[in-house]
Amino acid sequence: MTATQLQPFLEMRGIVKRFPGVLALNGVDLTVYAGEVHVLLGENGAGKSTLIKILSGVFPPDSGTILFQGRPVTIRNPHDAQLLGVSTIYQELNLVPDMTVAENIFLGREPMLLRRFGLVDHKLLVRQARELLASLNLQIDPQAVVKRLGIAQQQMVEIAKALSLNSRLIVMDEPTAVLTAHEIDQLFSAIAELKQRGVAIVYISHRLDEVKTLGDRATVLRDGTWVDTVRVADTSIDQLIRMMVGRDLMEKFPKIQVALGDEVLRVEQLSRKGVLHDISFHLRRGEILGIAGLVGAGRTEMARAIFGADPFDAGQVLMHGQPVDIKSPAHAIHKGIALVPEDRKRHGILAHLSIKHNITLSALGAFSRGGFINRQQEHTHAQDYAASMRIAAPDIERWVHYLSGGNQQKVVIAKWLSSQADIFLFDEPTRGIDVAAKVEVYQLMNELLKRGSAIIMISSELPEILGMSDRILVMRGGRICGEFLRAEATEENILDRALRGAPDNQSAMETNVTNGDMT
């Protein structure tokens, strides 16, 4: 019997949710069966997160019905959702970093020796955690401190925690955003095991290739409305994109070619003990220099060192042929360098300030005199950039906290565009944003190239690296281990360097992997 012949495990019917100035969901339906991976698709701001937060008890719906196994239910808070068997694994993992794996799995539900005295049975706690991890074929020490685990292992701990709660439906929000290919394989194996147990999975991802690999059915949302629910096997990626954006995307990587100009940046033998080793490269005006490598290769650390956010022990940075001593991000900004950071929520935005104040933060000097800000000039400046970036919000006074991930990323980019920087360091610029928003970011890069800027783009998505770079550097273990021109680069030769290093030091690189130096 197929899943579609069974009674639905979950039905959300006609869900409506309003926020001030925004109709976030307008009569949305979602039907999920036990033992299926149901993918939730849509552009940033389409309503996916709002729908999931209603299912998880974070928000109440304004109207609509939720049924579990045919029975209407009211989910007033996350505890109600947990009692119904719903667990949500968000992009920002919900673990206590200084506690062990076992303590996190059974937090608040520890087996007790003497409950009245609060004495935990640690032996039983560890044994139960070990049995649970083994049932998922996970080789994770239950006594390991969570902060010492990689992101992939932490996600597996979240899954184990969900199973310990007897969860029958697990929501996964962008679970592969920071994982390597090997770690993604581990996650997919765990999901296959969950399906065999009859657990329902609601899976949110902007990576349509993995949607095709993993999904059984997909529900597509657009502008807070339900578009369609389809069988993934019967639907092409182009069809999914068309449903998401309401039009065909003619070019997924609209890279333009401009004449390369003078050298604007040179890095010579940049080193930081245990992190970076003899990093040397150059960047020319009008060029996108792609930086590829596995998680932990040192790409972000290199960008932060150039930007003055982290110190380095040796080497130098030159701009326009002249050595510069960049001691802080403020100095880098003054020199015309901008960093769009990997973690936009921690380092890119001030969530509880408005769109306007975030955009103008790096350019206040342009409309300040004698310590006083010309508010009208500031407003006009922010309005122009918000419009050019097509930031979806009722107005520029809205807190950035309330924007979707894609629109938050646009605010970060708008902030640096308004600074009139000359050199842009983009660290994972399209992580967690939808296909249409990605194209907008790429077109923005093209505009920067046209005006004579230069770009360093760090990305874990090889199609993006191949599609948008003029030249590609590959990093591994804090070193540059390969360089390819656009015409000669392939996924295979980039991955080979990222996994094994340069041919002349291949054995040393393999030793580092064995010793666990790389993710």
C-alpha positions as CSV (number, residue, x, y, z in Angstrom):
1,M,0.0,0.0,0.0
2,T,1.4,3.4,-1.0
3,A,1.5,6.4,1.4
4,T,-1.2,8.2,-0.6
5,Q,-3.6,5.3,0.0
6,L,-3.2,5.7,3.8
7,Q,-4.9,8.1,6.1
8,P,-2.8,11.3,6.3
9,F,-0.7,11.6,9.5
10,L,-0.9,15.4,9.4
11,E,-3.3,17.7,7.7
12,M,-3.1,21.5,7.8
13,R,-6.2,23.0,6.1
14,G,-6.8,26.6,5.1
15,I,-4.1,28.0,7.4
16,V,-4.1,31.8,7.6
17,K,-1.6,34.0,9.5
18,R,-1.3,37.7,9.6
19,F,1.5,39.9,11.0
20,P,1.4,43.7,11.1
21,G,1.3,44.8,7.5
22,V,1.8,41.3,6.1
23,L,-0.5,38.4,5.1
24,A,2.1,35.7,5.7
25,L,-0.2,32.7,5.0
26,N,-3.4,32.8,3.0
27,G,-5.3,29.6,3.2
28,V,-2.4,27.2,2.9
29,D,-2.8,23.4,2.9
30,L,-0.2,20.7,3.8
31,T,-0.8,17.0,4.0
32,V,1.9,14.6,5.2
33,Y,1.9,10.8,5.4
34,A,3.8,8.5,7.8
35,G,7.0,7.2,6.3
36,E,7.4,9.9,3.6
37,V,9.8,12.8,3.1
38,H,7.6,15.7,2.3
39,V,9.6,18.7,0.9
40,L,8.3,22.2,1.5
41,L,9.5,24.6,-1.2
42,G,9.2,28.3,-1.9
43,E,11.1,31.5,-2.3
44,N,12.3,33.3,0.8
45,G,9.3,35.0,2.3
46,A,6.9,32.4,0.7
47,G,5.6,31.4,4.1
48,K,7.5,28.2,4.8
49,S,8.9,29.2,8.1
50,T,5.6,30.6,9.3
51,L,3.8,27.4,8.5
52,I,6.4,25.3,10.3
53,K,6.3,27.6,13.3
54,I,2.5,27.1,13.5
55,L,3.0,23.4,13.3
56,S,5.7,23.6,16.0
57,G,3.5,25.7,18.4
58,V,5.6,28.9,18.1
59,F,2.7,30.9,16.5
60,P,-1.0,30.3,16.6
61,P,-2.9,30.3,13.3
62,D,-5.5,33.1,12.8
63,S,-7.7,30.6,11.1
64,G,-7.6,27.1,9.7
65,T,-7.6,23.5,11.0
66,I,-4.9,21.1,12.0
67,L,-5.6,17.4,12.1
68,F,-3.4,14.5,13.4
69,Q,-4.5,11.1,12.1
70,G,-7.9,12.6,11.3
71,R,-8.4,14.2,14.7
72,P,-8.6,18.0,15.0
73,V,-6.0,19.4,17.5
74,T,-5.0,22.8,18.9
75,I,-1.3,23.5,19.2
76,R,-0.9,26.3,21.6
77,N,2.8,26.1,22.3
78,P,5.9,23.9,21.6
79,H,5.0,21.6,24.5
80,D,1.7,20.8,22.8
81,A,3.5,20.0,19.6
82,Q,5.9,17.7,21.4
83,L,3.0,15.8,23.0
84,L,1.6,15.2,19.5
85,G,5.0,13.8,18.4
86,V,6.3,16.8,16.5
87,S,10.0,17.8,16.7
88,T,11.6,20.6,14.7
89,I,15.3,20.8,13.9
90,Y,16.1,24.4,13.0
91,Q,19.1,25.7,11.1
92,E,20.4,27.1,14.4
93,L,20.6,23.9,16.4
94,N,19.0,23.8,19.9
95,L,21.6,22.0,21.9
96,V,23.4,23.1,25.1
97,P,27.1,23.2,23.9
98,D,28.8,22.6,27.3
99,M,26.7,19.5,28.1
100,T,27.3,15.9,26.9
101,V,25.5,14.2,24.1
102,A,23.6,12.0,26.5
103,E,22.6,15.0,28.7
104,N,21.3,16.9,25.7
105,I,19.3,14.0,24.4
106,F,17.5,13.5,27.7
107,L,17.5,17.0,29.0
108,G,14.7,17.5,31.5
109,R,13.8,13.8,31.2
110,E,16.9,12.2,32.8
111,P,16.6,8.8,34.5
112,M,16.8,9.3,38.3
113,L,18.3,7.3,41.1
114,L,16.6,9.4,43.8
115,R,14.1,11.8,42.2
116,R,13.3,13.6,45.5
117,F,17.0,14.5,45.8
118,G,17.6,15.2,42.1
119,L,20.2,12.5,41.7
120,V,20.6,11.4,38.1
121,D,21.4,7.8,37.2
122,H,24.3,8.7,34.9
123,K,25.1,5.1,34.0
124,L,21.6,4.5,32.8
125,L,21.6,7.9,31.0
126,V,24.7,7.0,29.0
127,R,23.5,3.5,28.3
128,Q,20.1,4.7,26.9
129,A,21.8,7.3,24.8
130,R,24.3,4.8,23.4
131,E,21.5,2.4,22.5
132,L,19.5,5.2,20.8
133,L,22.6,6.4,18.8
134,A,23.4,2.8,17.8
135,S,19.8,2.3,16.6
136,L,20.6,5.1,14.0
137,N,23.9,3.5,13.2
138,L,25.7,6.6,14.6
139,Q,29.2,6.3,15.9
140,I,29.0,9.2,18.4
141,D,30.3,9.0,22.0
142,P,27.3,9.7,24.3
143,Q,29.8,11.2,26.8
144,A,31.3,13.6,24.3
145,V,30.7,17.3,25.0
146,V,28.5,18.7,22.2
147,K,30.6,21.8,21.4
148,R,33.5,19.4,20.4
149,L,31.3,17.7,17.8
150,G,31.1,18.8,14.1
151,I,27.9,20.4,12.9
152,A,26.8,17.1,11.2
153,Q,27.2,15.1,14.4
154,Q,25.3,17.8,16.3
155,Q,22.4,17.4,13.8
156,M,22.5,13.7,14.4
157,V,22.2,14.3,18.1
158,E,19.1,16.5,17.4
159,I,17.6,13.6,15.5
160,A,18.4,11.2,18.3
161,K,16.8,13.6,20.8
162,A,13.7,13.8,18.6
163,L,13.4,10.0,18.6
164,S,13.9,9.9,22.4
165,L,10.7,12.0,22.5
166,N,8.9,9.4,20.4
167,S,8.5,11.9,17.7
168,R,6.4,10.7,14.8
169,L,7.0,13.8,12.6
170,I,10.3,15.6,12.4
171,V,10.7,18.9,10.6
172,M,14.2,19.6,9.2
173,D,14.9,23.2,8.2
174,E,17.8,23.5,5.7
175,P,19.7,20.6,7.4
176,T,22.5,20.4,4.8
177,A,23.4,24.1,4.7
178,V,26.8,23.7,6.4
179,L,27.5,20.0,5.7
180,T,30.1,18.4,3.5
181,A,29.2,15.8,0.9
182,H,30.2,13.0,3.3
183,E,28.2,14.5,6.1
184,I,25.2,14.9,3.8
185,D,25.4,11.2,3.0
186,Q,25.3,10.4,6.7
187,L,22.2,12.6,7.2
188,F,20.5,11.0,4.2
189,S,21.2,7.5,5.7
190,A,19.7,8.6,9.0
191,I,16.6,9.9,7.1
192,A,16.2,6.6,5.3
193,E,16.3,4.8,8.6
194,L,13.6,7.2,10.0
195,K,11.4,6.5,6.9
196,Q,11.7,2.7,7.5
197,R,10.4,3.3,11.0
198,G,7.4,5.1,9.7
199,V,8.5,8.6,10.9
200,A,7.2,11.4,8.7
201,I,9.7,14.0,7.6
202,V,8.9,17.6,6.5
203,Y,12.1,18.8,4.8
204,I,12.9,22.4,3.9
205,S,15.7,23.0,1.4
206,H,16.7,25.4,-1.4
207,R,19.0,22.7,-2.9
208,L,16.8,21.3,-5.5
209,D,19.2,18.5,-6.5
210,E,18.9,17.0,-3.0
211,V,15.2,17.5,-3.1
212,K,15.1,15.2,-6.2
213,T,17.3,12.7,-4.4
214,L,15.5,12.6,-1.1
215,G,11.9,13.8,-1.5
216,D,8.7,11.7,-2.0
217,R,6.3,14.6,-2.5
218,A,6.7,18.4,-2.5
219,T,4.4,21.2,-1.6
220,V,5.2,24.6,-3.2
221,L,4.3,27.9,-1.6
222,R,4.4,31.3,-3.3
223,D,3.7,34.6,-1.6
224,G,1.9,32.9,1.3
225,T,-0.4,30.8,-0.8
226,W,-0.4,27.1,-1.8
227,V,0.6,26.5,-5.4
228,D,0.6,22.7,-5.7
229,T,1.6,19.4,-4.2
230,V,3.4,17.1,-6.6
231,R,5.3,13.8,-6.7
232,V,9.0,14.7,-6.8
233,A,9.9,11.7,-9.1
234,D,7.4,13.0,-11.7
235,T,8.5,16.7,-11.6
236,S,11.6,18.2,-13.1
237,I,13.8,20.8,-11.3
238,D,12.7,23.4,-13.9
239,Q,9.1,22.7,-13.2
240,L,9.7,23.1,-9.4
241,I,11.5,26.4,-10.0
242,R,8.6,27.6,-12.3
243,M,6.1,26.8,-9.5
244,M,8.2,28.6,-6.9
245,V,8.9,31.8,-8.8
246,G,5.9,32.0,-11.2
247,R,8.2,32.2,-14.2
248,D,11.1,30.5,-16.0
249,L,14.6,31.4,-14.8
250,M,16.4,31.7,-18.1
251,E,19.9,31.6,-16.6
252,K,20.8,30.2,-13.2
253,F,24.3,31.6,-13.2
254,P,24.1,34.8,-15.3
255,K,27.9,35.5,-15.2
256,I,29.1,38.4,-17.4
257,Q,32.6,38.8,-18.7
258,V,34.2,42.2,-18.2
259,A,37.7,43.2,-19.2
260,L,40.0,42.6,-16.2
261,G,41.8,45.7,-14.9
262,D,44.7,46.4,-12.6
263,E,45.6,44.3,-9.6
264,V,43.7,45.7,-6.6
265,L,44.7,43.2,-3.9
266,R,47.6,40.9,-3.3
267,V,48.1,38.5,-0.4
268,E,51.6,37.2,0.3
269,Q,52.4,34.3,2.5
270,L,49.7,35.0,5.0
271,S,50.0,32.7,8.0
272,R,48.4,32.1,11.4
273,K,49.6,29.3,13.5
274,G,47.4,26.2,13.2
275,V,44.9,28.0,10.9
276,L,46.5,29.5,7.8
277,H,49.7,28.5,6.0
278,D,51.5,30.6,3.4
279,I,48.4,31.9,1.7
280,S,49.4,33.8,-1.5
281,F,47.2,35.1,-4.3
282,H,46.2,38.2,-6.3
283,L,42.9,39.8,-7.3
284,R,42.2,42.1,-10.3
285,R,39.5,44.7,-10.9
286,G,36.5,43.2,-12.7
287,E,37.3,39.6,-11.5
288,I,35.4,37.1,-9.3
289,L,37.9,34.9,-7.6
290,G,36.1,31.8,-6.3
291,I,37.4,30.0,-3.1
292,A,36.4,26.4,-2.9
293,G,37.1,23.8,-0.2
294,L,35.5,21.6,2.4
295,V,34.1,22.9,5.7
296,G,37.1,23.7,8.0
297,A,39.5,24.3,5.1
298,G,40.3,27.8,6.3
299,R,38.3,29.9,3.8
300,T,36.4,32.0,6.3
301,E,39.5,32.4,8.4
302,M,41.4,33.8,5.4
303,A,38.6,36.3,4.6
304,R,38.4,37.4,8.2
305,A,42.2,37.9,8.4
306,I,42.2,40.1,5.2
307,F,39.3,42.1,6.7
308,G,41.1,42.7,9.9
309,A,38.6,40.7,12.0
310,D,41.3,38.1,13.0
311,P,45.0,38.6,13.5
312,F,47.7,36.8,11.5
313,D,51.3,36.0,12.5
314,A,53.1,36.5,9.2
315,G,52.7,37.7,5.6
316,Q,51.3,40.9,4.2
317,V,48.4,42.4,2.3
318,L,48.9,44.8,-0.5
319,M,46.3,47.1,-2.1
320,H,47.1,48.6,-5.5
321,G,50.7,47.5,-5.1
322,Q,51.2,49.1,-1.7
323,P,51.5,47.2,1.7
324,V,48.6,48.0,4.1
325,D,48.4,47.2,7.8
326,I,44.7,46.4,8.3
327,K,44.3,46.1,12.1
328,S,40.5,46.2,12.3
329,P,37.3,45.9,10.3
330,A,36.9,49.7,10.6
331,H,40.3,50.1,9.0
332,A,39.4,47.7,6.2
333,I,36.1,49.6,5.5
334,H,38.1,52.8,5.4
335,K,40.4,51.2,2.8
336,G,37.4,50.1,0.7
337,I,37.1,46.4,1.7
338,A,33.7,44.9,2.5
339,L,32.9,41.5,4.1
340,V,29.5,39.8,3.6
341,P,29.9,37.2,6.4
342,E,29.1,33.6,6.4
343,D,26.9,33.9,9.5
344,R,24.6,36.8,8.7
345,K,22.6,36.6,11.9
346,R,25.7,36.8,14.2
347,H,28.0,39.1,12.1
348,G,26.0,40.6,9.3
349,I,22.8,42.2,10.7
350,L,21.5,44.0,13.8
351,A,18.3,42.1,14.0
352,H,16.4,44.5,16.2
353,L,17.2,47.6,14.2
354,S,15.3,48.6,11.1
355,I,16.1,47.9,7.5
356,K,17.0,51.6,7.1
357,H,19.5,51.6,10.0
358,N,21.1,48.4,8.9
359,I,21.7,49.6,5.4
360,T,23.1,53.0,6.4
361,L,25.3,51.7,9.2
362,S,28.4,51.5,7.1
363,A,27.9,54.9,5.4
364,L,26.8,57.3,8.1
365,G,29.6,59.6,7.3
366,A,28.1,60.4,3.9
367,F,25.1,62.2,5.5
368,S,26.5,63.3,8.8
369,R,27.9,66.8,9.7
370,G,29.4,67.7,13.0
371,G,28.2,64.5,14.6
372,F,24.5,65.0,13.5
373,I,22.8,62.8,11.0
374,N,20.6,64.3,8.3
375,R,17.6,62.0,8.7
376,Q,16.0,62.9,5.4
377,Q,19.2,62.0,3.5
378,E,19.6,58.8,5.5
379,H,16.0,57.8,4.7
380,T,16.4,58.5,1.0
381,H,19.7,56.6,0.8
382,A,18.2,53.5,2.5
383,Q,15.0,53.7,0.4
384,D,17.0,53.8,-2.8
385,Y,19.1,50.7,-1.9
386,A,16.1,48.8,-0.5
387,A,14.3,49.4,-3.8
388,S,17.2,48.5,-6.0
389,M,17.7,45.2,-4.0
390,R,14.0,44.5,-4.1
391,I,13.9,43.9,-0.3
392,A,10.4,42.5,0.4
393,A,9.0,44.5,3.4
394,P,6.1,46.8,4.1
395,D,8.6,49.7,4.6
396,I,12.2,50.3,5.5
397,E,11.3,51.0,9.2
398,R,10.6,47.2,9.7
399,W,13.0,45.4,12.0
400,V,15.3,43.1,10.1
401,H,14.4,40.3,12.6
402,Y,11.1,39.9,10.9
403,L,12.5,39.4,7.3
404,S,13.0,36.1,5.6
405,G,16.6,34.8,5.3
406,G,16.9,35.9,1.7
407,N,15.8,39.4,2.5
408,Q,18.1,39.6,5.4
409,Q,20.9,38.7,3.1
410,K,19.9,41.4,0.7
411,V,20.0,43.9,3.6
412,V,23.6,42.8,4.4
413,I,24.7,43.3,0.8
414,A,22.9,46.6,0.5
415,K,24.8,47.8,3.6
416,W,28.1,47.1,1.9
417,L,27.0,48.5,-1.4
418,S,26.1,51.8,0.3
419,S,29.6,51.9,1.8
420,Q,31.0,52.3,-1.8
421,A,33.6,49.6,-1.2
422,D,36.0,48.6,-3.9
423,I,36.8,45.0,-2.9
424,F,34.0,42.6,-1.8
425,L,34.6,39.4,0.2
426,F,31.4,37.3,-0.2
427,D,31.4,34.4,2.3
428,E,28.7,31.9,1.4
429,P,26.6,34.7,-0.2
430,T,23.6,32.5,-1.2
431,R,23.4,30.1,1.8
432,G,19.8,29.5,2.8
433,I,18.2,31.6,0.1
434,D,16.0,30.5,-2.7
435,V,16.9,30.1,-6.4
436,A,15.3,33.4,-7.5
437,A,17.1,35.3,-4.8
438,K,20.3,33.6,-5.7
439,V,20.0,34.9,-9.3
440,E,19.4,38.4,-7.9
441,V,22.6,38.2,-5.8
442,Y,24.5,37.0,-8.9
443,Q,23.2,39.9,-11.0
444,L,24.3,42.2,-8.2
445,M,27.8,40.8,-8.5
446,N,27.6,41.5,-12.2
447,E,26.7,45.2,-11.4
448,L,29.7,45.4,-9.1
449,L,32.0,44.1,-11.8
450,K,30.6,46.6,-14.3
451,R,31.5,49.5,-11.9
452,G,35.0,48.2,-11.6
453,S,34.9,46.4,-8.2
454,A,36.6,43.1,-7.5
455,I,35.1,40.1,-5.7
456,I,36.3,37.1,-3.7
457,M,33.5,34.6,-3.4
458,I,33.7,31.7,-0.9
459,S,31.1,29.0,-1.5
460,S,30.5,25.4,-0.6
461,E,28.2,25.0,-3.6
462,L,30.4,23.8,-6.5
463,P,27.9,24.7,-9.2
464,E,27.9,28.3,-7.9
465,I,31.7,28.4,-7.8
466,L,31.9,27.0,-11.4
467,G,29.1,29.2,-12.7
468,M,30.2,32.6,-11.3
469,S,34.0,32.5,-11.0
470,D,36.7,33.8,-13.4
471,R,39.4,31.9,-11.5
472,I,39.1,29.3,-8.7
473,L,41.4,28.7,-5.7
474,V,41.0,25.4,-3.7
475,M,41.9,25.4,0.0
476,R,42.6,22.5,2.3
477,G,44.0,22.4,5.8
478,G,44.6,26.2,5.7
479,R,46.6,26.1,2.5
480,I,45.9,26.9,-1.1
481,C,46.3,23.5,-2.9
482,G,45.0,24.3,-6.4
483,E,44.2,27.0,-8.9
484,F,42.0,26.7,-12.0
485,L,40.9,29.0,-14.7
486,R,37.2,29.0,-15.4
487,A,37.6,27.1,-18.6
488,E,39.6,24.2,-17.1
489,A,37.7,23.8,-13.8
490,T,35.4,20.9,-13.2
491,E,33.6,19.5,-10.1
492,E,35.9,16.5,-10.2
493,N,39.2,18.3,-10.2
494,I,38.1,20.8,-7.6
495,L,36.9,18.0,-5.3
496,D,40.1,16.0,-5.9
497,R,42.2,18.9,-4.6
498,A,39.8,19.7,-1.8
499,L,40.0,16.0,-0.6
500,R,43.6,15.1,-1.3
501,G,45.5,18.4,-1.7
502,A,48.1,19.2,-4.4
503,P,49.7,16.3,-6.2
504,D,53.1,16.9,-4.7
505,N,51.9,16.8,-1.1
506,Q,49.1,14.2,-1.5
507,S,50.4,11.7,1.1
508,A,50.7,14.5,3.8
509,M,47.1,15.6,3.1
510,E,45.8,12.0,3.4
511,T,47.6,11.7,6.8
512,N,45.8,14.9,8.0
513,V,42.4,13.4,7.1
514,T,43.2,10.2,9.0
515,N,44.1,12.3,12.0
516,G,40.8,14.1,11.9
517,D,42.3,17.5,11.0
518,M,39.6,18.0,8.3
519,T,35.9,17.7,8.4
